[in-house]
């Protein structure tokens, strides 16, 4: 429910809502990235705090943001209002993702790939429903943005209520007294930052989300402005890239538990790159469906292995910190993706240059990852 809420707040509504608020073209990427900036600021500190004080307390703080942020969209009347709301909303997932990954990895130390992927697949159900439900609401309300954000608020409120009623903290550190917690946390940051393997995995994860964040936002613009698709069709194209993930991701996670993490990461990066380079060459709806599906499969191959690999490389007492480091670098990539891609899009290179730049990011990051891991 949390991820349904956060995804429906942006896909496919954010692009047309930003346009309706007369957002300048050069700032569209900043609107898309505003919600990812908090990840750079708080993913690492909050995940580290969960190592000391337990996961449940930290996760409940994210639930409060999930429940309150959607209603602030109803008050936005200018583009900078929207940017501020997106910034606040971003704290929810910035806290939620690394802490839950640490929670699951902690509970299933020998099956991290499979169980983290299974949890991710459950959240993908929310991601799958969001563009379809959001697109349908926009269609039947003739782009009724307020009606859509009321639905987003309902979903976020249910997520918080569920967490309050059912979430139990099984972390061994849940009753930590916090003695010298500041020095412990800072020391942990240094140990994680010096781990070359975790740094390489974090970089390839950041590249994935750099590309994903840009594609999620600007693909909708491409389909709407160049192909002139209706909002429900936009939702279908956005949805199909996520449709196979709940089925394929746990299988890929289990596979990575058996054969290792490197091959799925490399193959997934290449598959996503092939899909993206094809986008500007077609306006055919069915081909775009296939491209969107291929991109989603490539993305799921990589992201089913990266958190598990960090879990493999991390010290147990620094599991939350390591996941927070991964989340921080990931959010830096997701923040920069729409901004830089938007600047490229505003040049004469247009969509061709934008999508080509994303392909380059994927291939370069994959090469760096493989080279670093080969060196041990």
C-alpha positions, 0 to 999 in steps of 0.5 A: 500500500505504501508503494502503491501510494508513492508510485501513483503520486508520480506515474502517470500524473506527475508530468501532466500535473507539472505541466498544468502548473506551468513548470518551465521545460528546464525545471521539469527534471527537478520536479521529477527528482525532488522526491529523491533528494531526501534519500541522499540526506537521510537513507544512511543516517536512518538506516544506521539508527535502525541498527542501534534502536531497531527497525520498527521505530524507524519504519513507523516514521516513514509511515507517517510521511506516507500517510500525510504527504499526499494531501499536501498535493491538494494545496499546490498551485505553483510548480515550486509548491509541487517541488516542496511537496515532492521533497517531503514525500521523498522522505517516506521511501528514503527511510522505508527501502534501506531499512526494510532491506536490512530487516529482511536480510537480517531475518534470512541470512542464507536466502537474502537474494530470494527473500529480498526479491520476494519482498520487493515483488510484493511492493511491485504489486503496488507499483503495478497497480499504480499507473493503471489506477492512476491512469484510469482516475485521470481518464474518468475525471478528465485529468482530475488531479485532486481526485487522484491525490485523494486516492493516493492519500487513502492508500498511504493512510492504510499503509500507516494503519497496517504498520501500527497494527501488525509490524513487530520488531524482531531486530536483535538491536531493538532494545539498544540503549544508544550508548555511544551511538553517535560514535558507533554510527560514524565509525560504521560509515567509515568502514562501509565507505572503504569497502570497495565491493559495496561501493561498486555495487552501490554505483551500479545500483545508482546507475540503474535508478538514474536510468529508471528515474529518467525513463519513468518520467520522460517516457510518459512525455515522449508518449504524450507529446510525440505519439499523442497517446491517451492517459490510459494507454500511457498507464498501460505502457508504464505498467507493462515494464513492471508487470513481470517483476513480481513473478521473475524477481524472486526467481532471479533472486533465488538464482543469484543465491545459487550462481552468484550476483555478477551474471544477473547484474551484467545481463540485466544492464545490457538488456535494459540498454538494448531496450532504451536505445530502441525507444526513439525509433518507433511510435508503434504501441505494441513495439513500445509495450515489448520495449517497456517489458524488456526494460522492466525485466533488465531492471529487475535482474539487476535490482534482485541481486544488488541489495543481496550482494551488499548483504553478502559483503556487509558486516552483520552489525553494519547491515542497516548502515550498508543498506543505507549507504546503498540507498544514499548512492542509489538516490543520488543516481535517481536524483541526477537522472531526470535532471541531467536527462531533462537538460539534454532533452532541452537541447537539439539532441531531443529524445534521441540524445536523452535515451542514448545518454541513458544507454551509455550510463548503463554500459559504463557502470556495468563495465566498472562493476565487473572490473572492480569485482574481478579485482576482488 
